[in-house]
Amino acid sequence: QVHLVESGGGLVQPGGSLRLSCVTSGFNFGGSAMNWYRQVPGKPRELVAAITSTGDNTIYADSVKGRITMSRDNAKNTLYLQMDSLKPEEAAVYYCGAPNIGRGQGTQVAVSS
């Protein structure tokens, strides 16, 4: 059974940083390209970042380039999302997953002073 469990969200001030984690099990994580998404209620889900199965290549939404870094540890079946210089409009539920795998329950990120 596929499991994806995100953690690391919370409340941070504008300009602050958070590191999200996504622990996975139940599928071939090391052979799977993976994504981080975010969603605000009432708005479409947004692809934030994607990474190849080996971690050699990543792509980012234009709005986060230079401030967010996606990485993975295939030995730990875990994804990471380092988010710096966070903006209030980036408050959302952040999910990890992939189209053929599904996604986790998400972790809430709030950005407010």
BAFI-3210 file (N, C-alpha, C; in Angstrom, 3 decimals, decimal comma, padded with zeros to 6 digits):
// residues 113
n [1|2|3|4|5|6|7|8|9|10|11|12|13|14|15|16|17|18|19|20|21|22|23|24|25|26|27|28|29|30|31|32|33|34|35|36|37|38|39|40|41|42|43|44|45|46|47|48|49|50|51|52|53|54|55|56|57|58|59|60|61|62|63|64|65|66|67|68|69|70|71|72|73|74|75|76|77|78|79|80|81|82|83|84|85|86|87|88|89|90|91|92|93|94|95|96|97|98|99|100|101|102|103|104|105|106|107|108|109|110|111|112|113]
n.u [000,848|000,520|002,068|002,364|003,715|003,601|005,422|006,525|005,424|003,988|003,648|005,113|006,992|006,751|009,353|010,659|011,791|011,133|011,406|010,178|009,239|008,784|007,905|007,977|006,444|005,794|005,966|008,097|010,193|012,773|012,837|011,125|010,027|009,235|006,946|006,304|003,427|001,115|-001,806|-004,432|-007,487|-010,255|-008,828|-006,954|-004,827|-001,322|001,698|004,691|007,372|009,509|011,222|013,704|014,039|016,562|017,396|018,975|018,053|015,958|012,919|011,239|008,415|007,952|007,451|008,741|011,387|014,771|014,276|013,259|014,099|014,140|014,777|015,980|016,290|017,111|017,855|016,477|013,906|012,670|011,475|012,345|011,639|013,003|012,255|012,696|012,707|009,916|006,637|003,572|001,507|002,125|001,124|-000,427|-001,687|000,703|001,684|003,167|003,873|002,906|001,638|001,011|001,073|-000,188|-000,981|-000,003|-001,495|-000,883|000,741|000,289|001,115|001,617|001,985|002,672|002,721]
n.v [-001,196|002,181|004,850|008,212|010,641|013,787|016,353|019,019|021,473|024,633|027,695|030,598|033,613|036,228|036,071|034,121|030,686|027,253|023,703|021,119|017,688|014,470|011,376|008,213|005,091|001,771|001,728|001,896|003,991|004,982|004,707|006,552|009,609|012,581|014,941|018,146|019,761|022,515|023,799|026,080|026,559|026,563|027,252|026,179|023,276|023,691|023,036|022,953|022,077|019,669|016,533|014,386|010,762|010,059|012,336|014,088|016,128|018,978|020,861|023,990|025,972|029,167|031,167|030,430|030,030|030,139|030,472|028,201|024,823|021,592|018,269|014,877|011,789|008,805|006,545|006,774|006,909|009,403|012,695|016,163|019,634|022,598|025,732|029,077|032,609|033,035|033,982|035,731|034,984|032,417|030,704|027,671|024,312|021,878|019,278|016,090|013,919|012,093|011,784|009,098|007,861|009,067|011,152|012,581|013,408|015,979|018,989|021,799|025,087|028,224|031,676|034,451|037,550]
n.w [000,000|-000,868|000,789|001,714|003,652|004,717|006,440|008,635|008,172|009,277|011,176|009,979|009,845|007,358|004,982|006,325|006,880|006,036|006,271|004,548|004,754|003,243|003,818|002,384|001,331|000,090|-002,669|-005,596|-004,771|-005,383|-008,108|-009,112|-010,445|-008,679|-007,153|-005,611|-004,526|-004,048|-002,480|-002,186|-000,532|-002,703|-004,895|-007,828|-007,681|-007,442|-009,106|-007,505|-007,483|-009,072|-009,298|-010,651|-010,709|-009,823|-008,651|-009,969|-011,553|-011,315|-011,464|-011,223|-010,243|-011,709|-009,868|-007,544|-007,981|-007,081|-004,414|-003,316|-002,759|-003,933|-002,910|-002,526|-000,727|-001,547|-000,180|002,147|001,332|001,069|000,486|000,214|000,856|000,810|001,881|001,504|002,324|002,489|001,401|002,187|000,432|-000,172|001,628|002,212|001,737|001,514|-000,579|-001,295|-004,036|-007,010|-010,358|-011,021|-008,629|-006,481|-003,647|-000,470|002,755|003,208|004,435|006,455|005,659|006,978|006,515|008,086|009,863]
ca.u [000,000|001,298|001,943|003,169|003,412|004,296|005,578|007,406|004,691|003,769|003,510|006,392|006,850|007,229|010,810|011,180|012,105|010,633|011,849|009,160|009,684|007,753|008,363|007,149|006,590|004,807|006,205|009,496|010,509|014,015|012,610|009,984|010,067|008,276|006,564|005,667|002,324|000,464|-003,179|-005,210|-008,907|-010,939|-007,944|-006,395|-003,553|-000,176|002,948|005,745|008,682|009,559|012,585|013,851|014,183|017,911|017,653|019,939|017,417|014,755|012,285|010,500|007,508|008,650|007,230|009,546|012,783|015,751|013,914|012,818|014,946|013,633|015,808|015,504|017,233|016,524|018,126|015,470|012,589|012,179|011,600|012,463|011,395|013,543|011,587|013,280|012,091|008,504|005,732|002,228|000,672|002,520|000,409|-001,198|-001,368|001,734|001,591|004,109|003,213|003,136|000,355|000,745|001,284|-001,112|-000,379|-000,263|-002,527|-000,431|001,164|-000,166|002,098|001,034|003,005|001,999|003,402]
ca.v [000,000|003,418|005,845|009,426|011,409|015,075|017,008|020,178|022,729|025,420|029,141|031,284|035,016|036,539|036,055|032,991|029,440|025,963|022,526|020,075|016,326|013,538|009,991|007,376|003,647|001,023|001,769|002,017|005,410|005,292|004,685|007,424|011,065|013,023|016,347|018,866|020,614|023,247|024,159|026,968|026,253|027,330|027,513|024,943|022,806|024,245|022,285|023,807|021,575|018,270|016,007|013,096|009,643|010,063|013,622|014,874|017,291|019,519|022,013|024,778|027,010|030,450|031,995|029,986|029,844|030,875|030,505|026,864|023,747|020,234|017,241|013,548|010,806|007,535|005,548|006,956|007,033|010,682|013,935|017,375|020,910|023,709|026,950|030,281|033,885|032,745|035,118|035,429|034,330|031,019|029,898|026,645|022,937|021,363|017,838|015,406|012,856|011,994|011,435|007,663|007,343|009,697|012,168|012,416|014,244|017,362|019,701|023,178|026,165|029,547|032,720|035,632|038,225]
ca.w [000,000|-000,981|001,848|001,632|004,854|004,748|007,741|008,623|008,021|010,482|011,012|009,842|009,459|006,008|004,903|007,069|006,186|006,511|005,524|004,529|004,465|002,787|003,966|001,511|001,369|-000,677|-004,107|-005,966|-004,646|-006,079|-009,545|-009,404|-010,377|-007,654|-007,186|-004,520|-004,949|-002,974|-002,820|-001,327|-000,736|-003,721|-006,030|-008,386|-007,164|-008,165|-009,052|-006,975|-007,887|-009,478|-009,267|-011,303|-009,786|-009,248|-008,003|-010,746|-012,172|-010,692|-012,090|-010,248|-010,715|-011,829|-008,685|-006,397|-008,376|-006,291|-002,997|-002,876|-003,259|-003,735|-002,914|-002,114|-000,207|-001,958|000,858|003,202|000,689|001,581|-000,273|001,017|000,187|001,598|001,440|002,107|001,928|002,253|001,227|002,702|-000,568|-000,310|002,609|001,506|002,113|000,632|-000,757|-002,163|-004,784|-008,445|-010,982|-011,026|-007,277|-005,557|-002,805|000,945|003,377|003,158|005,633|006,328|005,804|007,171|006,471|008,616|010,966]
c.u [000,884|000,998|002,882|002,758|004,271|004,373|006,460|006,712|004,534|003,593|004,897|006,119|007,278|008,745|011,448|011,359|011,406|011,261|010,795|009,808|008,497|008,343|007,420|007,400|005,567|004,943|007,694|009,911|011,744|013,897|011,549|010,362|008,963|008,064|006,202|004,606|001,914|-000,938|-003,777|-006,670|-009,549|-010,099|-007,382|-005,091|-002,428|001,035|004,054|007,109|008,574|011,010|012,613|014,108|015,544|018,223|018,587|019,337|016,152|014,199|011,416|009,515|008,266|008,563|008,120|011,023|013,710|015,462|013,565|013,696|014,335|014,785|015,198|016,652|016,637|016,799|017,089|014,057|011,901|012,465|011,728|012,100|011,866|012,965|012,142|012,547|010,612|007,656|004,350|001,357|001,049|001,929|-000,529|-000,976|-000,408|001,681|002,786|003,351|003,649|001,853|000,014|000,857|000,228|-000,376|-000,712|-001,378|-002,150|000,010|000,881|000,985|001,351|002,161|002,349|002,832|002,466]
c.v [001,247|004,341|006,995|010,298|012,660|015,610|018,229|021,508|023,438|026,876|029,779|032,724|035,211|036,679|034,892|031,747|028,252|024,869|021,447|018,738|015,496|012,141|009,086|005,895|003,025|001,087|001,953|003,488|005,773|005,300|005,669|008,900|011,525|014,522|016,852|019,782|021,491|023,646|025,038|026,644|027,166|027,655|026,197|024,552|023,318|023,324|023,242|023,384|020,111|017,833|014,660|012,003|009,618|011,339|014,521|016,144|017,680|020,643|022,693|025,699|028,340|031,272|031,623|029,843|030,733|030,898|029,122|025,822|022,404|019,247|015,920|012,726|009,440|006,424|005,603|007,061|008,349|011,819|015,102|018,594|022,006|025,005|028,139|031,513|033,716|034,015|034,758|034,673|032,874|030,133|028,948|025,312|022,400|019,833|017,329|014,311|012,832|011,489|009,954|007,034|007,852|010,727|011,889|013,319|015,711|017,901|021,181|024,145|027,483|030,568|034,026|036,244|038,379]
c.w [000,000|000,201|001,560|002,816|004,888|006,170|007,578|008,435|009,349|010,151|010,979|009,442|008,011|005,992|005,608|006,216|006,844|005,661|005,667|004,207|004,016|002,851|003,203|001,748|000,434|-002,174|-004,337|-005,957|-005,460|-007,590|-009,998|-009,361|-009,422|-007,714|-005,791|-005,132|-003,761|-003,446|-001,739|-001,572|-001,770|-004,935|-006,569|-007,685|-008,056|-008,012|-008,621|-007,505|-008,248|-009,507|-009,957|-010,269|-009,107|-008,475|-008,778|-011,328|-011,430|-011,558|-011,045|-010,943|-010,739|-010,547|-007,503|-006,730|-007,558|-004,804|-002,445|-003,544|-002,913|-003,800|-002,455|-001,584|-000,508|-000,946|001,970|002,647|001,068|000,614|000,695|000,168|001,136|001,040|002,216|001,593|001,618|002,237|001,750|001,702|-000,816|000,783|001,878|002,205|001,063|000,630|-001,553|-002,896|-006,227|-009,073|-010,922|-009,645|-006,306|-004,726|-001,353|001,432|003,385|004,499|005,432|006,557|005,917|007,212|006,894|009,730|012,153]
res [q|v|h|l|v|e|s|g|g|g|l|v|q|p|g|g|s|l|r|l|s|c|v|t|s|g|f|n|f|g|g|s|a|m|n|w|y|r|q|v|p|g|k|p|r|e|l|v|a|a|i|t|s|t|g|d|n|t|i|y|a|d|s|v|k|g|r|i|t|m|s|r|d|n|a|k|n|t|l|y|l|q|m|d|s|l|k|p|e|e|a|a|v|y|y|c|g|a|p|n|i|g|r|g|q|g|t|q|v|a|v|s|s]
***
